[in-house]
Structures are given as structure tokens and as C-alpha cells.
Amino acid sequence: MWLETIELSGFRNYQETALTFSDGVNVFLGQNAQGKTNMMESIYFLALARSHRTTSDKELINWEADFTRVSGKINSKGSTFPLAISLSNKGKQAKVNHLEQKKLSQYVGNLNIILFAPEDLELVKGSPAVRRQFIDRELGQMSAVYLHHLVSYQEILKQRNQYLKEYKVSQSFDMVYLDILTEQLATEGAEVLDRRLNFVAKLNEWAAPIQQDISQGKEKLDIQYKTTLSLSNNSQKSSIYRQLLDKYEESKQRELDRGTTIIGPHRDDLIFYVNDKNIQTYGSQGQQRTTALSVKLAEIELMKEMTGEYPVLLLDDVLSELDNHRQTHLLKTIEKKVQTFLTTTSLDGVDTDLLNEPKIFHVSAGQIVKKEVDSEEMESA
């Protein structure tokens, strides 16, 4: 899978821009605050219908524009089709092959991407919410069924939390209705957990040998899914469902007192162990960087396994964060098989031989001022 073209209208500091890409490596080269990351964000937005940098959609619209539109041509399994996502004060409109999608969950998954940026260290160092978002984002691209159950779970969870809040103020609180919501939540929660467990098991299978390879056999990585239930990778959905119901029953009074749901996949976490130590607490920065890199490289292979195609890789100012050994491992892994977009202020210190004749875009003040350079110019860039 790869992105052939992109067109931007009123996106961030870009007014009107149209680009044609290579199916290999594409480099956005320029000084800071010129629009390199905005270009990466536009690709992310085209793929997932949201930003990775802000929760406020209106920030994506150029301050001189009333709306923004990002469109592109996708090459998937030998055929091409257009994607388009637009945003205005009326909301979002997403189209696949010129057909409007009523739900964004039907749109996501047509362009699979993996983003690797300096802030991805938060995957290891950050809060449980960061790691849950990671699972939901990556698994949601690979499985429309997972995304469907996740959206259903979140909708029921919102209803249940609203109803729990009414317990202390309502004179006609209906426990039967609460039980109905609880049963629905357990049903969708079991579907979500079943697929998360399978995803983490497969991610572990790919990431562990990558970590060993990068660390030259010194580090053994183990990724574990943390939940309040007694689960294993072989747990059946029926068992997960029953355990969720039991846990909700045990915690009912506490949930009524607090006015919120305290059990379920929305409270779960991922734990990364290196040599049997939790690296969030005990790992060095080098181990944390290696783990983040191993997970990202594992995602590439896992997405290929689950969808039949390699995803598009976005490397946003990440090469400068990696030492030569990790940088070389990353570039060799993606060499000649993954369409890659990377941003950098300079190619100094980068093994350009591993980039395999990249297409270079010079970015300045929201303009692509030079679209291609020859190999001699690249060496002096």
C-alpha cells in the first residue's frame, strides 16, 4: 500500500498544495517551523480522519480559510482509488472512491499508516491512556470489526457513566436499567478485550526478536496486557464476558458511590518488561528508545500479516533522536518494502545509501519550493 498523490486546501499553513510521491522514501527537508510536520499531519489526517497533534479540529484549518480538505490517491493491491476528508464548521465529510461514508469507522483502514515521532517515547514512559490509544489506533486500522466493537463499547460506557452519576440525585433510579447497560458493556468489552489480547500476543512475537537484534542479544522484551481480570492469550470470549459481569457486580456499590465505571478495557494498560524489569520504572533511556523502536518496527510486520500489505511509515523528526546503530537498523528494516515519509532539518549524519534514491521536497513557509534534487545535491543538502 502506498500514497501516490496528495492535495491540500486550507490545511494549517498550506493554502493550495499538490504533490506526487515516490513509492519508496520521501523526504521533507527544511528548517524548523516551516511546515514539515504539518505535511506529515495532513497524511495522518487523510488516513485516520483526525490529528495526532491536537484534539481541536479547528486548529487544522488555515486561519485565512473557512474549511480544509485533504485528498489523495491510494495504491492498494495493484489498484488505485481516491480518499478525501474535509472539515468545516459543519463537521467532517469523508469519502472513499468519491462515495461519502456515513461513519468515520467505515473510512478508517483505507490508508494504513504508522507514525514514529520523538513523542512516541511516551508509549513506554507515559500514562496508561497513551498505551490504550496506541492499541486502539493501530488495531482499529487493521480490523474494522475491532473498531466497530470499540465504538459501541465507548458509547455504552458513556451512557452507563451518565446514569451512574444520577444515582445520588435521582429519586427513581432504576437498577434494572443499570443491569441492562452493564450486560451490554460486558458484551462489547469482551469483544474488545479478546482482540486486544490477540493483538498484544502477535505484537510481542514480532517485537521481542527485533529488540534482541538491536541490542545484540542483551535485551529480552516481553509485552504484557494488564487488566483486572484473570486472563491469558487463550482466554475465550465467553470467559471474559463472565469475568466482566462478576467484576461489575463486585464493584457495583463503589461505582454507584463514585458515579463512574471503574472496571473494563478503558482502564487497562500495557507493560513493557526488558530482562524481567518494567522499563517504565527501571529502564534506561536507551532501553526505552530501543523498545519504542522495536514496537514500531513490529507494527510494520504485524500490519502486513493482518492486512496483506505493508503500511505507510511516517518518521517525523525521529532520525535525529536515534544513534547510528538504531538509525541504521530502522532504515535497513524498511529498505525497499515500505513507503516512507520522513522530516529532517538536514541529511547530515544519515546514511543516504539506505534511503535508495529518495524523492526530496524542500519545505519553506508552507511552500514546497523545490520538489526533486539529484544525488550530488542530496549529498550536500
N, C-alpha and C positions, 0 to 999 in steps of 0.2 A: 504494500500500500504506500502511495506517496502523493504529495500535493503538487500538482503541475503548475497551477497559477493561483494568484490571489489578487483581489481588488478591494481597496479600502475607500470608503467615503465617509468623511467626518469622524474618523476614529482617532482619539487622542490628539496628537499634534500632526496627524496626517489629514490633509484635505481630500485630495484625489490621488491615489497611487495604484498602479497595476504592475505586477511583477510576474515573470516566468522563472520557474525554479529548475534546478538540476535534480535528478533522482538520487544523486549522491550527497555531497557535502555542500551546504550553502552557508556562507559566512557574512554576517552583518558587522562591518568594520567601521569604527568611528569613536570619537571622544564620548565621554560621559554626558548624559542628559541631552542627547541628540535625537533619540527615538529608536534605538536598537531594541531595547526591552519592550517598547510599545509594539514593535513589529512582531516580536515573539508572542506578546499578549494577544495580538489580533489572530494569530494562528490558533492559540489556545481557545479563544472565544469562538472561532469558527468550528472547532471540534466539540467543545463542551457547553457552548451557549452561556458561558459565564467567564468571569475573570479569575485569575489566580492571585491577583494583587489587591483587589478591593471587593467589598460586598455591596458597594453602591454602584449600580449600573450606570447612573447618570454621569459618573466620572469618565466613562468611556467616550462620551460624546464630545467632539471638538467644541470649544467654547463659542465658536462662530456658527455652529450648525444646530439644527433642530433635531437631527437624528443621526444615527450612524448605521452603516451597512458594511458587512464583510461577506464576500463571496469567494468561492474558489472552485477549481476543477479537481476532482479526486480520481486517481487511477487505482482501481482495486481489482485484482484478479484478472487483469487484461482488458477491462472495460473502464470507461470514464463516465462520470456523472457530476453535475453541479450541486454544490451546497451553498446556502445563503442564510445569513442570520442578520436581522435588522432590529434596531432598538430606538424607540421614541417615547414620548410621554404617554403613549397609548399602550406601551408594553413591548414584548418581543414577538417577532414573527420569524419562524424557522421553516425553511423549505429544503426538501430533498428532491432532486431531479425536477425542480420547478413546482412541486406539489407541497402545499402548506401542511405542516404537521401540527395536529391539534394539541399534542402533548410533547413537551421537550424530551421526555423519556423515549419517545419514538425517534427523535432526531439524534440523540447521543449514540455513538457507536458507529457512525458512518465514516468518521475520520478518527482513528485511534492514535493517541499521542502519549508520549511520556516526557514529562518536564523534569530536568535536573538543574537546580539553581543553588546558589550558596545557602539559601534558607532551608534547603532540604536536610541540612543537619538537624533541623528541628524534628524531623521524623524520628531521630534517635533521642535527642535531648529535650524535646518539647513535651507538651501536655498530651494526655490520652486522646483528647479531641482531635489533635493533629493526626494521630495514627489512625483513628477511626475514619477521618476524612480521606486519608490515603487509601484505605481499603475500599471505601465506597466509590471513590473516583476511579480507581483502576479496575475494580471488579465490575463497576457499572458500565464501563466501556466494553468489557469482554462479554457481558451477559445481560441481555435485555430482560431476561426473567428475573435476575437478581435486582435490577433497577426497579422493576415493577413491584416486587415484594418490599423493597426498601421504602419506596414512596408510600405504599399502603401502610407499612408499619409506622412511618413518621406521621401520617395523617391520623391514624387511630391513637397514637401516643399523644398527639396534641389534644384530641377530644378528651381522652382519659385524664390528662393533666388538668384541663379546664374544669372537668367535672369534679375531680378531687378537691380543687380549690373551693368548690361550692359547699363542701361538707360542713364547714364551721358556720356558714351564714344561711344555709338553706333549711327551712322547716320541713321540707318534703323531699329529703334526699332519698333516692331510690337505689338500694343495694343491688337489686336485680339488674338494673341498667348498668351499674358498675361491673357486675359479674359478666354481662354480655360483652362490654368493652374489653374486659380482662381476657376473656376467651378469644376474642378476635386478635388482641395484641399478641397472645401466646402463639396463635396460629401463624401470624406473619413473622413473629420473632423467631420461630423455629425454622422457617424458610430462610430467613436472613442468616441465622447462625450456621445452619447446615452448609450454606455456600461459602460463608466466611472461613469456616474450618477447612474446607477443601482447598480454598484459595491459599490460605496460610501454609498448609502442608505442601502444596506444589511450589509456592514461593521459597520455602525452606529447602526443598530438593534442589532448586536451581542456585540459590544464593550461597549455600554452605560451601560447595566446591569452588565457587568464584572467590569467596573470602580466603579460602585456603591457598588458592593460586596467587592472589595478590599479596598475601602475607608470607608467601614462600613456605607454606606449611606450618606456620607458627600459630595461626588463629583458627579455632573451631567455632563456627557460628551456629547458633540454634535460635530459631524464632518461635516463640510460643504465644498462643492466643490466651489472654487472661479473661476469665469470666467467673461469675459467682456460682455457676453450675459445675457439676462433675461431668466433664465431657472429655472425649478423646476424638481423634480423627475419624474413628469408626462409629461414632455415635449416630444412631438413627434419628430421623426427624420426629418420630413418634415419642422417643425417649426425651428428646429436647423439649418437645411440647409439654409432656407431663411434668418435667422438672420445672419449667417456667411457671406452669399453673401452681405447683407446690410452693415455689418461691413467692409468687404473688400472694398466695393465701397466708404464708408465714409473715409477710411484710405488710399485710393489709392495714393494720392499725397504724403502723409507722407512716405509711403513705398517706393515710387519711389525716394524720396529725401534721404532716409536712406539706400536704397539698401537691404532691408530685410523685411520679413513678420512679422508684429507686432501683428497680431490677430490670435487666434486659440488655440487649445488644447496644443500646445507646449509652451504656455505662461501661462497656468493655474496653480492653486495651491490648496492645501488642508489647511483648517484652523481648528485647534482643540480648541474648547471652553470648559472650565470647569467652571461651575457655571456662565455661560454667559461671561467669560473673556477669551480673547485669551492667551493661556498659553505660546505661544512662547515669548510673551512680558511680560505678567504679572504673569505667573505661577511660583511656587516654583520648585526647583529641584525635590522634592518629587512628586509633581503633574506631572511633565514631565516624570519621571520614571514610575509612575503608568499608565499614558496614553500610553507610549510606550509598556508596558507590556500588557495592555488591548487590544491594537490593534493587537499585535502578537497572543494573545490567541483567539481573534475574528477571525483572519485569519484562524486558525486551523479549527474552526467550519464552517466558510464560505466555505472553500475549500472542506470540507466534503459535505456540502449542494450542491455545484455546480458540483462536480465530482463524488460523491458517495463513496469516500474513504478519509480517513484521510491522510494528507501528512506526510512526514518525517520531523522531527524537529531537527534543528542544534542549539545547545546552546554553543556558543563559548566564554568561559571565562565570562559568564554572571551571574552565581550564586553568585560570589563574589561581584557583583555590586548591588545585591538586599538584602534588610534587611530580617530578618527571616520571617516576615509576608508575604511579596511579594514572597519570595522564596517558602514558603510552599504552597501558592495559586497556583503558577506555577506548582509545582510538583504534587499537587493533581489534577489539571485540566488535565494533560497529563497521569495520572496514568492508566496503563493497556490498553490504547487505541491508543497511538501514539508512533511509533518507534522514539526513541530519541538518539541523539549523543551529548555528552557534553564533554567539555575540562575543566580541572582544574589542578592546581598545588597540591591541597590537598582536601581531602574529610572532613577535619575537619570543623565543623560547618554546615555540610549538613546532613539533616535528611535522613540517608541512608535507613530507613524503607520505605520511599516513593519511593525509586528507584527500589524496588521489584527485588532483586537479579540481579543486573546489571552485564553485562559482561565487565570486566575491561581490558584495554590494556595499558601496561606501555610503554611509548614512551621515547626514548633516542637517540639523534643524528641521527635521521632519521631511526631508527630501532624500531620495536615492539619487545622489549626484553623479555616481559612476557605477555602471552595472557589471562590468567584467574587466578583469585585468589579465595580462599574460603571466606566465610563470616567473619571468625575471622581475616583473613589477611586484608580484606577490612576495618574493624573497626580500624585497626592500620595504614592504608595507609595514 
